[in-house]
Amino acid sequence: MLSDFGYILLFIISAIAFTALMLFVAKLIRPNRPNLEKLSTYESGEEPDGNANVRFNMRFYVIALIFVLFDVELIFLFPWATVFGNEHLIDVTDGVWSWFSVVEMFIFVGILVLGLAYAWVKGHLDWVRPEVTKSNYESKIPHSIYENINKKYS
């Protein structure tokens, strides 16, 4: 006799075995005839323009992470909306539950708005790259010394 956890373990082991078996069978029956055209890189069926190792601006990643963060946090609104929409299913006197859930959700949304405002004020949502300003620091070492060192080691 297997317990409930035994059935889960058996299911996980059979899923891993089935996946390994299918990958092995696919390797046996697929054709393996590589050529220059098949080994070349492509973007959506087109020849790539330039190098594939292009560095992206970090702002793209920050915007994506902020979007995912808020998207995941907004998932918590759905259970609240379901419970609040079915208020007649909850047996609480004097409507205390409905006011509690409204206040709780306003606090939650307020925290989300504060997080968005913080990201906005810090400039994480700006697409334009800020201008780099030069410092007014003047070196006390003459420029000719740097030139002599560069000539000596080049």
Wavefront OBJ file of the C-alpha trace (Angstrom):
o trace
v 0.000 0.000 0.000
v 1.216 3.469 -0.888
v 0.457 6.577 1.082
v -0.616 9.811 -0.573
v 2.989 10.990 -0.621
v 4.006 7.690 -2.208
v 1.651 8.371 -5.133
v 3.156 11.850 -5.544
v 6.686 10.419 -5.497
v 5.682 7.746 -8.007
v 4.167 10.417 -10.260
v 7.346 12.548 -10.109
v 9.595 9.560 -10.853
v 7.419 8.455 -13.762
v 7.401 12.027 -15.177
v 11.214 12.180 -15.062
v 11.522 8.703 -16.600
v 9.003 9.534 -19.345
v 10.850 12.763 -20.204
v 14.217 10.985 -20.333
v 12.754 8.209 -22.480
v 11.197 10.650 -24.953
v 14.448 12.629 -25.272
v 16.384 9.391 -25.866
v 13.923 8.144 -28.508
v 13.961 11.552 -30.226
v 17.767 11.449 -30.378
v 17.664 7.989 -31.960
v 15.132 8.728 -34.693
v 15.959 12.316 -35.688
v 18.279 12.955 -38.620
v 21.679 14.375 -37.755
v 23.058 16.118 -40.842
v 24.509 19.463 -39.744
v 25.670 21.903 -42.411
v 26.755 25.536 -42.534
v 23.213 26.817 -43.082
v 21.738 24.875 -40.162
v 24.501 25.918 -37.774
v 24.216 29.630 -38.560
v 22.411 31.987 -36.189
v 19.194 33.682 -37.207
v 16.627 36.022 -35.742
v 13.045 35.066 -36.547
v 14.103 33.446 -39.805
v 16.205 36.420 -40.898
v 19.940 36.934 -41.073
v 21.160 38.846 -38.004
v 22.486 42.374 -38.358
v 25.751 42.646 -36.477
v 26.991 40.769 -33.451
v 24.551 38.809 -31.294
v 26.367 39.829 -28.101
v 24.948 43.347 -27.933
v 24.918 45.025 -24.534
v 21.512 46.344 -23.536
v 20.929 49.288 -21.301
v 20.199 48.252 -17.701
v 17.052 50.383 -17.747
v 15.332 47.749 -19.880
v 15.921 45.142 -17.181
v 14.869 47.498 -14.380
v 11.622 48.370 -16.189
v 10.953 44.669 -16.805
v 11.572 43.781 -13.152
v 9.317 46.580 -11.933
v 6.599 45.413 -14.322
v 6.870 41.803 -13.133
v 6.889 42.944 -9.499
v 3.694 44.963 -9.849
v 2.074 42.323 -12.040
v 2.672 39.606 -9.438
v 1.489 41.852 -6.615
v -1.707 42.687 -8.479
v -2.539 38.971 -8.554
v -3.347 39.369 -4.853
v -6.262 41.622 -5.826
v -8.217 38.772 -7.435
v -8.894 36.715 -4.285
v -9.866 39.924 -2.472
v -12.236 40.898 -5.269
v -13.783 37.428 -5.203
v -14.345 37.498 -1.458
v -15.538 41.096 -1.460
v -17.836 40.417 -4.419
v -19.414 37.478 -2.568
v -19.987 39.383 0.672
v -23.289 37.592 1.254
v -21.380 34.296 1.648
v -19.585 35.576 4.754
v -21.579 35.504 7.961
v -20.316 38.500 9.916
v -22.593 40.834 11.822
v -22.828 44.572 11.161
v -20.760 44.447 7.973
v -17.458 44.544 9.878
v -15.838 42.199 7.364
v -16.634 44.382 4.362
v -15.139 47.539 5.934
v -12.096 45.627 7.140
v -11.447 44.216 3.679
v -11.872 47.627 2.030
v -9.417 49.277 4.433
v -6.986 46.383 4.078
v -7.050 46.615 0.285
v -6.580 50.393 0.330
v -3.503 49.892 2.514
v -2.178 47.252 0.090
v -2.781 49.420 -2.980
v -1.311 52.402 -1.119
v 1.909 50.468 -0.516
v 2.022 49.625 -4.228
v 1.514 53.280 -5.141
v 4.292 54.307 -2.729
v 6.624 51.784 -4.375
v 5.747 53.127 -7.818
v 6.267 56.712 -6.644
v 9.654 55.754 -5.158
v 10.760 54.161 -8.463
v 9.519 57.225 -10.345
v 11.306 59.732 -8.077
v 14.556 57.738 -8.205
v 14.399 57.900 -12.022
v 14.078 54.158 -12.629
v 11.182 54.758 -15.021
v 12.991 57.322 -17.207
v 13.889 56.125 -20.689
v 16.225 59.030 -21.424
v 19.796 58.554 -20.301
v 20.881 61.292 -17.922
v 23.672 63.572 -19.078
v 27.093 62.958 -17.597
v 28.525 66.071 -16.008
v 32.238 66.660 -15.787
v 33.721 67.543 -12.460
v 35.518 70.821 -11.963
v 38.418 69.085 -10.282
v 41.780 70.302 -11.543
v 44.731 68.040 -11.020
v 47.774 69.594 -9.346
v 50.061 67.304 -11.337
v 51.161 68.872 -14.641
v 49.832 67.262 -17.794
v 53.359 66.880 -19.195
v 54.184 64.246 -16.567
v 51.293 62.082 -17.807
v 52.476 62.516 -21.405
v 56.017 61.442 -20.472
v 54.709 58.346 -18.696
v 52.506 57.433 -21.676
v 55.437 57.858 -24.107
v 57.706 55.809 -21.870
v 55.331 52.782 -21.648
v 53.886 52.851 -25.161
l 1 2 3 4 5 6 7 8 9 10 11 12 13 14 15 16 17 18 19 20 21 22 23 24 25 26 27 28 29 30 31 32 33 34 35 36 37 38 39 40 41 42 43 44 45 46 47 48 49 50 51 52 53 54 55 56 57 58 59 60 61 62 63 64 65 66 67 68 69 70 71 72 73 74 75 76 77 78 79 80 81 82 83 84 85 86 87 88 89 90 91 92 93 94 95 96 97 98 99 100 101 102 103 104 105 106 107 108 109 110 111 112 113 114 115 116 117 118 119 120 121 122 123 124 125 126 127 128 129 130 131 132 133 134 135 136 137 138 139 140 141 142 143 144 145 146 147 148 149 150 151 152 153 154
